[in-house]
Amino acid sequence: MTASPHLPYPGPSADAQRVLDQLARDPELRLEFLTQLLGEGACRQLAVFPIPDDFKLSVVIPVYNERDWLREVIRRVEAVPLPKEIILVDDCSTDGTRDILQELEAEGHKVVYQPQNQGKGAALRTGFEHATGTVIVVQDADLEYDPAEYPKLIQPILENRADVVFGSRFIGESHRVLYFWHYVCNKFLTMLSNMFTNLNITDMETCYKVFRREVLKGLKLKSNRFGFEPEFTAKIARRKPKWRIYEIPISYAGRTYEEGKKIGLKDAFQALWCIVRYWLAD
C-alpha cells in the first residue's frame, strides 16, 4: 500500500521550527546558513550577500493620483529586508491620495508635499534633497516595478563594481505584454540617447535608477516631467572621470491608460528634446 499524496503535511518539528525562527530573526546567521547550504557562488547569483553596517537605502517615490496603488506599493517596499528610508513626494494629487499620504505620515513615513503640480522630475529633485541613505533608488508609486528586486539592483554597488545601476525591462526578465508603439518609442529614444552619450544602455527610460548618493554632487537636474530620464542619463555619462554604470534585468508589469498610466506622446517629444539639449549643454 502506498501513502496517499493528499495527506496533509504535518509541518516542521519543534526543533526545526526553532531553527527557522532564529534564521528569520538573524540576517547574519541566515546568510551564513545559506552560504554553507548553497555555496558562495549560488548566493551571489541569488543576490544573497552581506549588507554593510553603515548601509541605508533611500527609496524616493514621486506620487501623483495613485490612490488605488499606493498602499500596496508601500507594503511591498517595507517588506524588502534592507535598512531603508521611504521618502514620498506628493505632486499635488487630487484623487484622495493625499489622505493616504497623511495616514502614512502619521505612521512615521517621510512625506513632502509639493506646493504646485510640476511633474516627476521636480518631485524627484525634492525627494533627493531629503535623502540621507548611502544609496538611492527611484520607485514609481504604481505597481509596474517590483521592490522585491532591490537586492539585485544594489548588489553591483555594494560589491564596488558600479556607481549607477539601471534596471532594464528588455534583457531577460518577465514583462506584461502591452503597447507595441511604446516599445518602439522606448527603443528609439534609448538608441538616440546612446548615440549622444556613447553608452550601450538597453533601457534609458526605465524607472529603476539606483546610485550612490555622491552621484548627485554637482549634478544640477532641471527637467520637471519625464525628461528626468534622458537628462540624468546624459549628465552621468558626461561626468569625468566617468561613473561605472551597470544594467540589471528586471520584471515589468506595465499598466494600461485605463489603469492609470500617465506618460504619453507629449512626453516622448520632450524626451527627444532633452536628449539633444543635454548633449549640447548643461
C-alpha positions in Angstrom: 0.0 0.0 0.0 1.3 3.4 -0.9 0.8 6.6 1.1 -1.9 9.0 -0.3 -0.3 12.1 -2.0 -3.2 14.1 -0.5 -2.3 13.6 3.2 -1.7 17.0 4.9 2.0 18.0 5.6 2.4 17.8 9.4 4.8 20.8 9.4 8.3 21.1 10.8 9.3 19.5 14.1 9.5 21.8 17.2 13.4 21.8 16.9 13.3 22.6 13.2 10.7 25.4 13.8 13.0 26.9 16.4 15.9 27.0 13.9 13.7 28.5 11.2 12.5 31.2 13.7 16.1 32.0 14.6 17.2 32.3 11.0 14.2 34.6 10.3 15.3 36.9 13.1 19.0 37.0 12.4 20.2 38.1 8.9 23.8 37.3 9.6 23.0 33.8 10.7 20.7 33.4 7.8 23.5 34.5 5.4 25.9 32.1 7.0 23.4 29.2 6.8 22.6 29.8 3.1 26.3 30.2 2.2 27.0 26.8 3.8 24.0 25.2 2.2 24.2 26.7 -1.4 27.8 27.9 -1.7 29.1 31.5 -2.2 28.6 31.5 -5.9 25.0 30.4 -5.8 24.3 33.0 -3.2 25.8 35.8 -5.3 23.6 34.6 -8.2 20.6 34.9 -6.0 21.6 38.3 -4.7 22.2 36.9 -1.2 25.2 38.9 0.2 26.3 40.7 3.4 24.9 44.2 4.0 27.4 46.7 5.4 26.6 48.1 8.9 26.5 51.7 7.6 24.3 51.0 4.6 20.9 52.6 4.2 18.7 52.7 1.1 16.7 55.9 0.3 13.6 54.9 -1.6 12.3 58.1 -3.3 8.7 57.8 -4.5 7.1 60.6 -6.6 3.3 60.4 -6.2 0.5 61.8 -8.3 -3.0 60.4 -8.1 -2.1 56.9 -7.1 -4.9 56.3 -4.5 -5.6 52.7 -5.7 -1.9 51.5 -5.7 -0.1 53.5 -3.1 -0.7 51.4 0.0 0.3 48.2 -1.8 3.5 49.8 -3.1 4.5 50.9 0.4 3.7 47.5 1.8 6.0 45.9 -0.8 8.8 48.4 -0.2 8.5 47.8 3.6 8.7 44.1 3.0 12.2 44.3 1.4 14.7 43.2 4.1 17.1 46.1 3.8 17.8 49.1 6.1 15.9 51.9 4.3 14.0 55.1 4.5 11.0 55.9 2.4 10.5 59.4 1.0 7.2 60.2 -0.6 6.8 63.4 -2.6 3.2 64.3 -3.5 2.8 66.3 -6.7 -0.5 67.9 -5.7 -2.7 64.8 -6.0 -6.4 65.4 -6.4 -7.9 61.9 -6.2 -7.7 61.3 -2.4 -4.1 60.2 -2.5 -3.2 63.0 0.0 -5.5 61.4 2.6 -3.5 58.2 2.4 -0.2 60.1 2.5 -1.3 61.9 5.6 -2.0 58.4 7.2 1.4 57.2 6.1 3.0 60.4 7.5 1.3 59.7 10.9 2.8 56.2 10.8 6.3 57.7 10.6 7.0 57.9 6.9 8.7 61.0 5.5 6.2 62.8 3.2 6.8 66.0 1.3 4.0 68.0 -0.3 4.8 70.0 -3.4 3.3 73.5 -3.4 2.1 73.0 -7.0 1.9 70.3 -9.6 5.2 70.2 -11.6 5.9 66.6 -12.7 8.0 63.6 -11.9 11.4 65.3 -12.3 10.6 68.1 -10.0 9.2 65.7 -7.4 12.4 63.6 -7.6 14.6 66.7 -7.1 12.7 67.4 -3.9 13.0 63.8 -2.8 16.7 63.7 -3.4 17.2 66.8 -1.2 15.7 64.8 1.7 17.5 61.5 1.1 20.1 60.5 3.7 20.9 57.0 2.6 24.2 55.8 1.1 22.3 54.5 -2.0 19.2 56.0 -3.6 16.6 54.2 -5.7 13.7 55.8 -7.7 10.4 53.9 -7.2 7.2 54.8 -9.1 4.1 54.8 -7.0 2.2 52.3 -9.2 2.7 48.6 -9.4 4.7 48.5 -12.6 8.0 47.9 -10.9 8.6 45.3 -8.1 10.5 46.4 -5.0 11.4 42.8 -4.3 14.2 43.3 -6.9 16.1 45.9 -4.8 18.7 43.4 -3.6 19.9 42.5 -7.1 19.8 46.2 -8.1 22.1 47.3 -5.3 24.4 44.3 -5.4 26.8 45.7 -8.0 27.1 48.9 -5.9 27.7 47.1 -2.7 30.3 44.8 -4.4 32.1 48.0 -5.6 31.6 47.2 -9.2 29.2 50.0 -10.0 28.2 53.6 -9.0 24.9 53.7 -11.0 22.6 50.8 -11.9 19.8 50.8 -14.5 17.1 48.2 -14.2 16.4 47.1 -17.7 13.0 45.7 -18.8 14.5 44.4 -22.1 17.2 42.0 -21.2 15.7 38.8 -19.9 13.0 39.1 -17.2 9.2 38.7 -17.5 7.0 41.6 -18.6 3.4 42.2 -19.2 2.6 42.3 -23.0 1.2 45.7 -23.8 1.7 48.5 -26.4 3.9 47.9 -29.4 4.4 51.6 -30.2 5.5 52.3 -26.6 8.2 49.6 -27.1 9.3 51.1 -30.4 9.4 54.6 -28.9 11.4 53.4 -25.9 13.9 51.6 -28.1 14.3 54.6 -30.4 14.8 57.1 -27.5 17.3 54.7 -25.9 19.2 54.3 -29.1 19.3 58.1 -29.7 20.4 58.7 -26.1 23.2 56.1 -26.6 24.4 57.8 -29.8 24.8 61.1 -27.9 26.2 59.7 -24.7 28.3 56.8 -26.2 26.7 54.4 -23.7 25.2 51.0 -24.6 22.2 51.0 -22.3 19.2 49.0 -23.3 16.5 50.8 -21.3 17.2 54.5 -20.7 13.5 55.3 -19.9 13.4 52.7 -17.0 12.1 53.9 -13.6 14.7 51.9 -11.7 17.8 54.1 -11.5 19.9 53.2 -8.4 23.0 55.2 -7.5 25.4 56.2 -4.7 24.3 59.4 -3.1 27.5 61.1 -4.1 26.5 60.8 -7.7 24.1 63.8 -7.0 27.0 66.0 -6.0 27.5 68.6 -8.7 24.6 67.2 -10.7 22.1 70.0 -11.5 18.9 68.4 -12.6 16.4 70.7 -14.3 13.7 68.7 -16.0 10.3 68.8 -14.3 8.5 65.9 -16.1 9.6 62.7 -17.6 12.6 64.5 -19.2 14.4 63.4 -15.9 15.3 60.1 -17.5 17.3 61.3 -20.5 18.7 64.2 -18.5 20.0 62.0 -15.7 21.5 59.6 -18.2 23.2 62.4 -20.2 24.7 64.0 -17.2 26.1 60.9 -15.5 27.6 59.9 -18.9 29.3 63.3 -19.3 30.9 63.2 -15.8 34.7 63.0 -15.7 36.0 60.6 -14.5 33.1 58.5 -15.6 30.8 56.8 -13.2 30.7 53.0 -13.5 27.3 52.1 -14.9 25.6 48.6 -14.8 22.3 47.2 -16.1 20.4 44.5 -14.3 17.3 42.7 -15.8 14.1 43.5 -14.0 10.5 42.4 -14.4 7.8 44.8 -15.6 4.0 44.8 -15.0 3.0 47.8 -17.2 -0.3 49.5 -16.8 -2.9 50.5 -19.4 -4.2 54.0 -19.7 -7.4 52.8 -18.2 -5.4 51.6 -15.2 -3.8 55.0 -14.7 -0.7 55.1 -17.0 0.3 58.8 -17.4 3.2 59.0 -19.9 2.1 59.9 -23.4 3.2 61.2 -26.8 4.0 64.7 -25.5 6.5 63.2 -23.0 8.2 61.3 -25.9 8.8 64.5 -27.7 10.0 66.1 -24.5 12.5 63.2 -24.0 13.7 63.7 -27.6 14.3 67.4 -26.9 16.1 66.6 -23.6 18.4 64.1 -25.3 19.7 66.8 -27.7 19.6 69.6 -25.2 21.7 68.0 -22.5 24.2 66.7 -25.1 24.8 70.2 -26.2 24.9 72.0 -22.8 24.1 71.5 -19.1 
